[in-house]
Amino acid sequence: MNRTTLKVAGESGMGLLSVGRIVAKVLKGMGFYVHSDREYPSLIKGGHSNLQIDFGPAPIRSLSREADLVIALDRAGLMEYLDVIKKGGVLVHGYERHHLIKDLHAKAKKRNIKLMYLPAHTIARNLGGSDVMVNMVLLGLMWKILGFDLKPLENAIRKQFATKPELLKIDLKCVQAGYRPKELKKIPQYKIPVPKKKPKALLLDGNMGVALGAIEAGVRSYFMYPMSPASSILMYLADFSHQTKMVVKQAEDEITAAQMTLGAMFMGSRSFTATSGGGYDLMHETVSLAGMTETPWVCVICQRPGPATGLPTWTGQGDLNMAIHSCHGEFTRLVMAASDPASCYEGIQHAFNYAEEFQIPVIFLSEKTIAEAQTMVDVFKSKIPIKRGIVTGKALEKVVPSDRFKITKNGVSLRWLPGASEMGYYGNGDEHKEDGTLTERGEEVAPMYAKRVRKMETLKNTLPDPVIYGVKKGADFSFVGWGSSKSVMLDVIDEMKKKDVKVNYLHYEYLWPFKEKPAVRFFKENRKVHIMEGNYQGQLANMIEAATGLKFKGRLLKYNGRHFFLEDVMDYIVKHLK
């Protein structure tokens, strides 16, 4: 694989995120493709964290399981990651009492790992810094080992800490001391060619993609109660609010956020909310109300493993069944899933269009690894038209109250905003007639009930088919999946091609209503079809098998809160090809 993998490990609060973000930006500026993600406990300070960066001259969309170079900022980092360094790799650390760690040097020697110790705490203090600045000292040494010029790194540090001039001076001294350490006589160096051409791409995370897409979609208000890993959407939109004039409000709880979103959408202001699975549990009654009143409603669910609080800062794909089957009563809804920042940006725009055109709730699934991982995507150029599905202009003069919930063949009725016409209607949460007035008469209830559910088939026929990546048919090995699985599979397809193994992948972005015909065709045209999902049950696999009668050859499932590494999939393929 033509990539280099770096990992920075230490205690939360030791500046891992700052180091990682600086390194990622510098590498991108040098012309490398970059993909980075972090793992951290649900603690403000303490616990063990790491940030990993994979970079190379060609597109990288996922992380490798083993690292070439690790910076350990504390003892835990030193012990935790010795086993995940590639043979012949390097471990940089500043733990003064490393000689007391039993078998440390023996283990490193056995795997030909070079241990590079630098008294970083002493160096940082002597330069007027604190223990936190150990990260800058070891960053300098790491940069030296990579064999890169120091100037781009210094410039990035200046930008990062420009508002703290006194600390900046010490940071620069620390990184310079690490880059030219007097304490080390021999420093191993990688010979990594710097790309001659810089890719025209953006480096951002999925939550930023959602925020930018929402702005592009004309969103006027955003309501949320913070819940990881969706919280940064609130921060991003708040930062942009002065330019966009968007109302961004932190609600007192998820129920309020859902209700305010529904009220804003009812009145014609494009609005949405975001949460994770536990927060969405509290929103069910509001979602059901949106289904009954046929009011557009959009929610982003950034998945994390559960149940209950579960693993609040880790990733998973366990909420598909919840998104499809939650809430009381039967009504039409759309369930979509993002796969990377680009699909977050475009997908949220489509979500609003579908919500308003079909007057339905739309649940937009993301995942922690999508929400927070930084990856490079092409500069956004596509212009997605805004489709409101609202009666305006002269057509408003012709509407009558019974048009609002008129029983139509395709299940979609006319929608106009309150106050836009003299003709009003009742937005009734009880069962109702075509003008919204309450009814409990069976002969009136049944047609209205069926009308709302009938939209499902209309919606299904409108949705795009899932996309096949890799060879279109006749693959040596095939996968079906959704969400972040796509990013890993794109890398797997490229790597397995080098080994003369043809791999393809059927990716579902629109999950409900489920389109079974593409799956049937994919099975027919490929011999070894497996599923890949970040949950225990194989929720998409079960849905496909129930809908089609087909059977997967095998299931690659991961449910420990960790994302799929590139090697997870490649090892699985090699094992099952035998």
MOSUL-V470720 format. One record per run of one state. SS is the DSSP state (@ for helix, = for strand, . for the rest). FROM is the first residue (numbers start at 1). TO is the last residue. Records with the same first field share a line. If there is no record, write none. Layout:
SS=FROM-TO ; FROM-TO
This chain:
.=1-3 ; 13-15 ; 31-32 ; 40-45 ; 57-66 ; 73-74 ; 81-81 ; 94-97 ; 101-103 ; 111-113 ; 118-119 ; 127-130 ; 147-149 ; 161-164 ; 180-200 ; 217-220 ; 225-230 ; 245-246 ; 251-253 ; 267-270 ; 276-276 ; 282-283 ; 294-296 ; 304-319 ; 326-332 ; 338-340 ; 359-360 ; 373-373 ; 379-392 ; 399-400 ; 404-431 ; 433-437 ; 439-441 ; 463-466 ; 471-476 ; 483-484 ; 499-502 ; 509-509 ; 513-516 ; 526-528 ; 534-538 ; 549-553 ; 558-565 ; 578-578
==4-12 ; 33-39 ; 46-56 ; 67-72 ; 85-93 ; 114-117 ; 201-205 ; 221-224 ; 247-250 ; 271-275 ; 297-303 ; 333-337 ; 361-367 ; 374-378 ; 432-432 ; 438-438 ; 467-470 ; 477-482 ; 503-508 ; 510-512 ; 529-533 ; 554-557
@=16-30 ; 75-80 ; 82-84 ; 98-100 ; 104-110 ; 120-126 ; 131-146 ; 150-160 ; 165-179 ; 206-216 ; 231-244 ; 254-266 ; 277-281 ; 284-293 ; 320-325 ; 341-358 ; 368-372 ; 393-398 ; 401-403 ; 442-462 ; 485-498 ; 517-525 ; 539-548 ; 566-577
